[in-house]
Amino acid sequence: MLDAIRWDTDLIRRYDLAGPRYTSYPTAVQFNSQVGTFDLFHALRDSRKALRPLSLYVHVPFCANICYYCACNKVITKDRGRAQPYLQRLEQEIQLIACHLEPTQKVEQLHFGGGTPTFLSHDELRQLMAHLRKHFNLLDDDSGDYGIEIDPREADWSTMGLLRELGFNRVSIGLQDLDPAVQRAVNRLQSLEETRAVIDAARTLQFRSINIDLIYGLPKQTPENFARTVEEVISLQPDRLSVFNYAHLPERFMPQRRINSHELPSPAQKLEMLQCTIEQLTAAGYRYIGMDHFALPDDELAIAQEEQTLQRNFQGYTTHGHCDLIGLGVSAISQIGDLYCQNNSDLNQYQNTLAAAQLATSRGLVCNADDRLRRAVIQQLICNFSLEFAEIEQAFNIDFQGYFGALWPQLQGMANDGLINLERERIEVLPAGRLLVRSVCMVFDAYLEQQNRQRFSRVI
């Protein structure tokens, strides 16, 4: 069974290293300033010629309140008027990008993230969606995968009705933890009732999928109180759950400096939280997709994994990895063919660049042949928990064991430890290794030795 996980504490302690989450390979750490708008225009032209379908990501950076754990690119402000100048530049970017694409290229996937997308007023959301529809081929038959991140403190029934009317059919709800003491420690007070109201609205309005985000490892969390949160969340019956490990990196993320590190649970407590969460979710019928993600068996992600068509990109696990991903807004990342590129992460610089009628591309990377090969290997392992050498050899015209010969001792060590089965024709990630699949992928990462591991969260 793909959803089978075996908990092995000794193995987890040995392989619980800091490393990338592999929403891309190479990772964003490798992006450099040599890549700019010329490369983006070239990639857009190739996308247009190939008539590849599109996935759009729109970043809305504003939040009314700060959550101390947050590592997202955001702007904290009570001034709702700050959205309008941003929208003006965002619409300019939409227009500049769209004119390099073919109008018939379908937008199969759309995602609004942040920040808090519902920071925008109803009129502003209508304005933004109308502009997207004017310049991109958004689907009108509800067959697209159109999602938005929701803060239940910023949404009500009328908001959910508007979002459904605008074409959204998926919602991702930030919850993190229901315990009031934990919520106070991270400055995110959010009741179960607020969350349930948004979910009830989504179900009544026939949103296709509901995802809930949880975080373990926050201050004042204990295995007991987090288990109660998970129990309440299961009763809400979301289609998908993301259960993230909190990475305390106050030197990188200023809001985290407001967290009292003495109130953080111990590594042993965090492991106990994760083990209990897996047991609770498995007993409730959820499948472990991989990399903190769980889904009900009839969810598209679970079905795609069974059929070995699951993929992974900057939006996480997806069934739309075949699309060119266009990132719009401050700090947004695009993946178009072999190009990765990212917009400026500073709001003022992003807006000023577009005010000068220039795209805000600030850095990126063009994959070489070795990058493409390793990307395919990592994608197979992280999505399917298996890798057939023959498929890679045929696609890239290599001898797998010859090409990766230097890695064989590491892989053999993982096989001896029970993480993987290493055979002549394939690698299979075993149930005891599935929670540690990032560690297996890290073996194939050619850049990892050059990188500062402190930039990454730990595997568990």
Buried (B, 14 or more C-beta within 10 A) or exposed (E): EBBEBEBBEEBBEEBBBBBBBBBBBBBBBBBEEEBBBEBBBBBBEBBBEEEBBBBBBBBBBBBBBBBBBBBBBBBBBEEEEBBEEBBEBBBBBBEBBBEBBBEEBBBBBBBBBBBBBBBBEBEBBBBBBEBBBEBBBBBEEEEBBBBBBBBBBBBBEEBBBBBBEBBBBBBBBBBBBBBEEBBEBBBBEBEBEBBBBBBEBBEEBEBBBBBBBBBBBBBBBBBEBBBEBBEBBBEBEBBBBBBBBBBBEEEEBEBBEBBEEEEBBEEEBBBBBBBBBBBBBBEBEBBBBBBBBBBBEEBBBBBBBBEEBBBBBBBBBBBBBEBBBBBBBBBBBBBBBBBBBBBBBBBEBBBBBBEEEBBBBBBBBBBEEEBBBBBBBBBBBBBBBBBBBEBBBEEBEBEBEEBBEEEEEBBEEBBEBBBBBBEEEBBBBBBBBBBBBBBBBBBBBEBBEEBEEEBBBBBB
